[in-house]
């Protein structure tokens, strides 16, 4: 089984900062590569040097129809990762997508921008509920950017 970590949340909730921090931590390092599947490109980008140093290979899926088991398996065959991180698009419903049979969700984390939470809660309650459902950890950032200083 391939371990999968899903990081979800709306745009500007701090997903990329959280993933950038996580992949550089000693506890996250091992000999196997990490596959990072990015389903939503926000303002922040991943530093190619950090990705290389942490043996993290990134694939971007912009079209929701392309997030399917066949394409995901192709990524797994290409990189043979020890684990997979999915930066999931906050406007997609995870329940509408099937992961490959041999992928096991180890953890789902939802990032929430505290500055926009009330608006999303009022106007997009069902999407927010879907993000939270199944999450083991919910991180609410006061301004959308987590403070990950040690």
C-alpha positions in Angstrom: 0.0 0.0 0.0 1.2 3.5 -0.8 0.6 6.0 2.0 -1.3 9.2 1.0 -1.6 12.5 2.9 -4.3 14.8 1.7 -3.9 18.5 2.5 -7.1 20.4 1.7 -8.6 23.8 2.2 -9.7 26.8 0.2 -7.3 29.1 -1.7 -5.0 31.1 0.5 -5.5 28.8 3.5 -1.8 28.0 3.9 -1.7 24.5 2.2 1.5 25.2 0.3 3.3 26.7 3.3 2.4 23.7 5.4 3.6 21.2 2.8 6.8 23.2 2.2 7.5 23.1 5.9 6.6 19.4 6.3 8.7 18.0 3.5 11.8 19.7 4.9 11.5 18.3 8.4 13.8 15.4 9.5 10.8 13.3 10.7 9.5 13.3 7.1 12.8 12.2 5.5 13.6 8.7 4.4 15.3 7.0 1.5 12.2 6.9 -0.7 10.9 9.7 -2.9 7.8 11.7 -2.2 5.2 12.4 -4.9 3.5 15.8 -4.5 0.3 16.1 -6.5 -0.8 19.8 -6.7 -4.5 20.3 -7.7 -4.6 24.0 -7.1 -1.8 26.5 -7.7 -2.1 29.5 -5.5 0.1 32.5 -4.8 2.8 30.5 -3.3 5.0 28.2 -5.3 7.3 25.3 -4.5 11.0 25.9 -4.7 12.6 23.5 -7.2 15.8 23.3 -5.1 13.8 22.3 -2.0 11.9 19.7 -4.0 15.1 18.3 -5.3 16.8 18.3 -1.9 13.9 16.5 -0.3 13.5 14.0 -3.2 10.0 15.3 -3.9 8.6 15.1 -7.4 5.7 17.4 -8.2 2.9 16.9 -10.7 0.2 19.4 -11.3 -3.4 18.5 -12.1 -5.4 21.6 -13.1 -8.5 20.0 -14.6 -10.7 18.1 -12.2 -11.4 15.4 -14.8 -7.7 14.6 -14.9 -7.8 13.7 -11.2 -8.6 10.0 -11.7 -7.2 6.7 -10.8 -5.6 6.0 -14.2 -3.6 9.3 -14.2 -2.7 8.9 -10.5 -1.4 5.4 -11.2 0.7 6.7 -14.1 2.4 9.2 -11.7 3.1 6.3 -9.2 4.6 4.2 -11.9 6.8 7.1 -13.1 8.2 8.0 -9.7 7.8 4.9 -7.5 7.3 7.1 -4.3 7.3 5.9 -0.8 4.5 8.3 0.0 2.2 10.8 -1.7 1.0 14.2 -0.7 -2.0 15.6 -2.4 -2.6 19.4 -2.2 -6.3 19.0 -3.0 -8.4 21.7 -4.7 -10.8 23.3 -2.2 -13.5 23.6 -4.7 -13.5 19.8 -5.6 -15.3 17.2 -3.5 -13.0 14.4 -2.5 -15.9 12.0 -2.2 -16.4 12.4 -6.0 -12.9 11.0 -6.8 -11.5 7.5 -6.6 -7.9 6.9 -5.6 -6.1 3.9 -6.9 -6.9 0.7 -5.1 -3.4 0.4 -3.5 -3.4 4.0 -2.1 -4.2 4.3 1.6 -5.1 7.7 3.1 -2.9 7.9 6.2 -4.0 11.4 7.1 -6.2 14.2 5.9 -5.5 17.7 7.1 -7.7 20.7 6.5 -6.2 24.2 6.4 -8.5 27.1 7.1 -7.8 30.8 6.7 -9.3 32.5 9.8 -9.7 35.8 8.0 -12.1 34.3 5.4 -13.6 31.5 7.5 -16.9 33.4 8.4 -17.5 34.1 4.7 -16.9 30.5 3.6 -18.9 29.2 6.5 -21.9 31.5 5.6 -21.7 31.0 1.8 -20.1 27.6 1.1 -21.0 25.6 4.2 -21.4 22.3 2.3 -18.0 22.6 0.6 -16.4 23.5 4.0 -18.1 20.5 5.6 -16.8 18.2 2.9 -13.2 19.4 3.6 -13.5 18.8 7.3 -15.2 15.4 7.0 -12.6 12.8 7.4 -9.9 15.2 8.6 -7.8 14.1 11.5 -6.4 17.6 11.9 -7.8 21.0 11.2 -5.5 24.0 11.3 -7.0 27.5 11.5 -4.5 30.2 10.6 -5.4 33.7 11.7 -4.5 35.2 8.3 -4.2 32.1 6.1 -0.5 31.7 6.6 0.7 29.3 9.2 3.5 30.4 11.5 5.8 27.4 11.2 8.8 28.8 13.0 10.4 26.4 15.4 
